[in-house]
Amino acid sequence: MILRLLTEQMSFGREILHCAKRVFGRLTFVRPLHLHEHQNKALLQQFGVNVERFVVVRSPQQVLGELEHLPTDNGYVVKAQVLAGGRMKGYFSSGLIGGVHMASQPQEAASYTEQMIGHHLVTKQTGEEGVFVRKVMISEKVDSLRETYIAILLDREHSCPMIMVSPTGGIDVEETVHKHPHLMFTERVNITEGLTLPVAKKLAEEMQFTKEMVDEVAQQLQRLYRAFIEMDATQIEINPFIHTVDNKVCCVDAKLRFDDSAAFRHKEIFDLQNDLDMNPIEREASKYNLSYITLSGNIGCMVNGAGLAMATMDIIKHYGGEPANFLDVRGTVTESSICEALRILVADPKVRCVFINIFGGIVNCETVARGLIRAMGGMPVTLPLVVRLCGTNDQLAYKLLEEAGINFHHAFDFSDGAEKAVECTITSNG
């Protein structure tokens, strides 16, 4: 959502915008850490940010006991904990519609939990297979007078943090702001000065809070900004940020992303990813410094660099194919990581062909070839391989593959490789 709003505000080139809009949901191929909602809220609480009270359960049987510690006369909100947006408009394999539900009594909260945990939640961001739900957050229901929106992110064009606020928030904020762009306000923050009180108050006024509420909202904005800076976050999105009926403010939903390059400074945060429901293949790939994301097609892709990977997926689709994954072997590639990359690709039952597309700048094509030879010597590979190597030692690499007796389709250029990969899938399906 943020990218669409940014495109209304920032002067990127038209072609860059076009590409970014198409791939934004999968743009973070060197995957920045992002956590479950309850983890995000627990982190924000450490900075004095207002969030509602909540508990987290991993089975329906835990609900009644946990809710004894969360007394309320106002009911509960039951939320499936998944790393995907669009929960409210999603549906479960159990038949339950929506990943967020209101419950008036603990027994009702337990019933919703039973229909969530152990089932797949499908949203607009998950694909048809959905995401398996292992835990649920149950929070006290907080009545609101109004929903607003706050986001803090990096403005890479101007090399500074940028705060975006809107007097309107909630699940339809994207559509609302798209129709009424004047409702989104942005403020670039001088990194040396930080978010000053006058600027924070100005943002609170742009969110249309009353005079008596401006100071409290400004304080919350400053605390969110401090969290953004001190945790080396790349994004904090609060939607909605609500004005409650008792004249307070509260972050009802929170999405945070963190800079992987700062992991050494925040071990306590990055250790939280051990609690995430990461795709098993993605978890396995990360052990070998491989960036892997599962997609729904049948052409396995092994590429170096996120830009080339996105272009590879585009050209495969141009020729009528569908990529089964994104796999970036990165510039630090070794024979071992190439071997593991191929093993991961051929283990995917969806894959009908593997397209290896390497540009040998930092990466040595000889290393890639030796890794493939090593992999093929240790396991049977019956899938067709399309290999395009271009750059450092590319001819030597092809020679090594041929001398090793590796059966592969030699791609003479980028386009030729994609076309051959699509043809191979048609042949194997036929």
N, C-alpha and C positions, 0 to 999 in steps of 0.2 A: 504494500500500500504506500509506504513512504516514497518509493521511487516514482510512482505516478505523480504524487504531490510535488516532488522535487522537480520533475520535468516541467512543471508549470512555473517554477521559480528560478531555475538555473539555466545558464546559456551553454549547454553542451551542443555539439554538432548534431544535426538531424540523423545522420547515419549511426552515430554512437548511441543516441537515444533509441533508435529502432532496435539495435542489437541488444541493448541493456534491457528494454522492456520484454523482449522475447525470452531472455534467459535469467531474469532477476531472481526468480524463485530458486534457481539452482546455481546462482553466480558464485557462491562461496565455496569453490571447489577445494581450496585449501581451507577446509571447513572451520570457520571460527566457532569457538565454543558457544553454544546457547543451551540454556537449561530449562527445566520444567518451571511452570508458573510458581509453584510453592517454594522452589529454591530461589527464584528471583526475588520473591517477596521477603523471604528470610534475609537475603543479602541487603535489600533496601532498608529493612527495619534497623539494621546496624548503623545506618546513617540518619536515623530519625525520621524516615519517610513514613507517612501514615498508610497502613494497610489494614484490612479487616482481620479479625481473629480467625484462625483456621486450624484444622487437623488434617493429617494425611493417613489414609488407610490402604492396605494391600489386600484386604479380603472383606467381604460383606459382614463377616462375623465380628470384625473389629469395630464396626460403626457405633453400636450402642454404647460400648464401653468408652470409646474415645469422646463421644458427644457428651458424656457426663462432665468432661472438663471444658465444655463449650456451652454453658447455659445461655439460653436466649429465648425471648418471648416473640421474636420476629421471624423465626424460621431459618432455613438453611439454603445455601447454594451448593449444589453437587457438581463438581467439574472433573471430567476425565483429564488425566495428565498425559498429554502427548506433545511431541515436538512438531506441531502442525497448527496452522490457523484455520479459521472457519468452523470451529467446533459446534457452535450453536446451530448452524445450518447443516451439520453432518448427520450421519445415521450409523447405527451399529448392526453387526451381523446378528445380534440377538433380536432385532426388530425395533429396538428403541430408536426414536427419532430425536436427534440433538444430543450433543456432548456436554451440555450445561442445563441443569434442571433445578427448579425451586422445590423445596420440600418443607412442609409446615411442621412435620413431626419427625423425630429420630427414626421411627419405623419406616417412614416414607423415604428418608435418605438412604436407609439400608437397602430398600427395594431398588432404588435407582442404581446404587452401587453394584448390586448383584447383576444388573443388566449391562453394566459397563466393564467391570473387571473380568478378564478372560475372554473378551470379545474384541473384534476389530472395529475401529471407528474410521469411517470413510468421510473425508472432507474434500473440498476443492483443491487442497494442497497435497493430498496423500496418494492420489491415483486410485484405481479401482480396487486394489488389494487392501487398502486401508492400513491402519497402524494398530498393533496389538496393545491393549490397555492393561497395564499391570498395577496401576495405583490411581487413587481418586483423592482429590482435595475437597474437603467439606468446610465451608466457611459460614460465618454468621451472615444473614441477609441484612444488607444496609440499604435503607430506603433513600432515594435520591430526589432532589428537586430538579437537577440538571446534570447532563453528562457532557464533559469537555474532553479535549485531546491534548496530549503533550508528547513530544519526541525530541530526543537529543541524539545527534549523530555526527559523523565526521563529514565536513564539506571538503572533499579532496581537491576541488577546484581552487578553493581559497585557503586551503591548509589550516583549517581552524574548526573548532566545534560549532555546530549550528543547532539552535533550538527552534522547533516548530510547534506552534500552539494553535488551537482552534476553539471557539466557543461552542462548537458542536462536536459530539463524540459518539461512541457506540458502534454497533456492527455495520451501520450504513454510512459511516463517516466518509468513506472513500467516494461513494456516489454523491453524497451531499456536497463535498468540497469540489468534486469534478464539475458539478453543475454551478456551484457558487464559489469560484476560486478566491474571491475576496474574503472568505471566511478562514483562510489559512494565513497565518502570520509567521514570518521567519526572523530570526535574530542571530547574526554571526557574532561569536564571542571572541574577544581578544584573549588569547591563551595566557598572556602575561598578567592581565587584569582579572580574569575570571568573570563570573556572572555577578556583577555588582547589584546592590539593592535597588538603585533607581531603574536599572534595566529589568530586573526581575518584577518590579512593580508595574512597569510598562507592559510587560507580557501578561501579567495578571489582569490588567485593565482590558487588554485586547481579547482576553478570554471572557470578557463581560461579567467579571465578578463585581459585586457591589463594593462600595468604599470600605465598609467595615470588614470585608473578607480579603481585601487586597494584600494586607500585611501577611496573613497566614499563607495565602497562595504563593506569595513571593518567597516566603521562607521555605516552603516545600520545593519550589523550583530551584532554589539555591542548594538544597540538600540533594536533590536529584543530580544537579550538575556536579556537586562534589563527589557523589558516588560514581558518576561517569568518568571523571578524571582519575580518582584514586584507584578504581578497579581496572583501569585501562580498558574501558568498554568501548565498543565501536557503535553501539546502538542501545538506547533505552527508550522504549515506547510504552506509554501509559494510556491505555484506551479500554474503558473510560476512566478519566479522572473526575470523580463525582463531587458535587455539592450536596451534602446530606441534609435531611429534613431538620436536623438539630444544629444546622449552620456550621458544619465542619467540612473538611475535604478528605478524600480517601482515594488511594490507587486501587481500583477494583480488579484490574488486569495489568500484568507487567511482562514485557518481553525484553530480555537483555541479550546482547551478544558481546563477546570479548575478543581482544586481539591475541591470537595464538602466539605472536612474537613476545608477548609479555608474560607467558606462562611461568617463567622462572621467578617472576616477582609475586605470583599469586598461586602458589601451590595449593593453598586451602580451597581456592575457587575451582581450579582445574581438577582437583581430586574428586569434585562432585560429579564429574562425567562418568565415574565408575558406577554411578547409580542410574545412568541413563539407559533407555531402552533402544540402544543403537542396533541397527540392522546387523545380524551376525557376520555377514560378508564384509560390511564396512568396518566392523570392529577388527576382523581378521586382517584386512588390508592395511589398517592403520599401524599394525604391529611391524610392518615392513616399510613404513614411510611412504605408503601409496595412498593417494587421494581417490577414493572410490565412492560412487553414488549409483545406486540401483535405479534403472529405468525400465520401461515396459516392453522394449523391442526385442529383436533377436540377433542383432549384429553387435558382437562384443568389440569394444574399442580399447586399444592401448595406445596412449598418446603422451607426449611430453609437453606440458604447458597448458594452462587453462584456456588461453586464447585459441591455440590450435585445436584444443579439444572441442570448444564451442563451434568452431568452424567445421570441424570434422562431423559433428552431429548435424549441423545445418546441411552439409553437402550430401550426407547419407539420406536425409529426408528429401532433399532436392531430387534425388534419383529414385525415390519411392520406397526407401527402406526406413527402418526404425532402429535407433541405437538401443542396445540392451543395458548400457551403463555409461558412466563417465569414469575413466581410469587414467589418472595423471601419474606417470612414473617419476616425475620431477627431475630437476637438473642434477640431483645427487644420486642418480640411478647407478646400480651395481648389477653384476651378473646375477647375484642372488635375488635381488628385488625383481628383475625381469622374469626370472624363473618362477617366483611366487605370483607375479602378476598373471602370467599365462595359466598357471594352475588355478587361480581364482576364476579366471574367465571361462575356462573349459568346464569347470565344475558347475556352472550355471546351466540348468536344464533348458532354459529358454534360448540359449545361444546356438545359432546355426552356422555362424561364420565369425572369424576373428579378423578384424582390420587393425593392423599395426602400422601406425602413422607417426614416424619420428623425423623431426627436423634436428639434424646434428649440429647445433651451435655449441652450447655447453656440453650437451650429451654426445658421447662418442658412439657412433653407429656400430663400431666393432664390439663395444661392450654389450650392446643390445643383441647383436647376432650371437655372441658367445653365451649370453643368458638364455636365448631361445634354444640353442643347441643343447645346452645343459638340461633345460626343461624337457625337451623332446626325448632326451636319452633316459630320463627318469620316469616317464609316464607315457601311456599310449594317447596320442592325439589324433582323432579321426576327423575332426572338424576341418573344413577348408581354411587355410590361412592366406590372407592377402597382406603383403608386406611392401610398404613404401618407406624407404630410407633415403634421406637426402641430407648431405652435409659431411661432417667430419668422418673420413674413412668409410664412406658409403659403399664404394666399389669393393673395398676389402671385405666389408660386412656381407655383401651379396655373395662374394666368392666363398667365404667361409660357410655360408648356409648351403650353397650348392655342393661344395666338397663334402659336407657332412651328410649329404643325401636328404636334406629336409625338403619335403614336398610342400611347395608354396606357390602362390600366384604373385609374380613380380609386377608391382604397380609402377608405371613409369612416371606418373605425377599424381598430384592430389586427387584430381577429378577422376583419373583412371582407376585409382585405388577404390574410391567410393563406389564407382559404377560396378567394378568387379565384385566387391563385397555384396552389393545388392543382388547381382546375378547369381552369386553362389547360394544365397539364401533361397532364391526362387528355385534353383536346381535341387537343393537339398529337401525343400518342401514338396517338390513335385514328384 
